[in-house]
Amino acid sequence: MNGDTAILIDGESLAATSWESISQAAARFGKASVVRVFGDFANNSHVAWLSVCRDKGVEPVLHCPSVTGKNGADMMIAIAAMDLLHAGFSGTLVIASNDRDFLPLARRLRLSGIVVCCVSTRAPNIAEASVFSSWTDIGLKVPKPDASETQLANKPKAKHDPLTKLPATIEKILG
């Protein structure tokens, strides 16, 4: 397991549609020997990950919450990462998540010589940027509005115009 890449995915904070972006971002660190997605797959909002697991060979790790709330999958990721460390893993660990809960884990793993990278759909804050070995933002970029939308948004409105409370998109449709 020395020198390999492991990918641990938080299937409760990232949608299954992000799989291709996650795998492409992680591929720059080498071929992954461990690829796992963690989540409550009985939850309809996470069940799509099971198709990715079946089609792409990702190992699903089921989290059955005993109480309502969150962080169960995060705890399982932390346990899996420490299990890899204690099994002699010394390669690159990619944590794919939008959560900010993994800073202590990343610090601890880096102290043991593990390269810890994050793949997320958001940019890192200062602490995350300094703790993780690298950060890849796979987030969707919001397109800038075109000129006609900008002009419409900046158009002065009449004092008692009933359209002032409608969203700009409806104003555009109504002309």
Buried (B, 14 or more C-beta within 10 A) or exposed (E): EEEBBBBBBBBBBBEBEBBEBBBEBBEEBEEBBBBBBBBBBEEEEBBBBBEBBEEEEBEBBBBEBEEEEEBBBBEBBBEBBBEBBEEEBBBBBBBBBBBBBBBEBBBBBBEEEBBBBBBBBEEBEEEBEEBBBBBBBBEEEEEEEEEEBEEEEEEEEEEEEEEEEEEBEEBEEEE
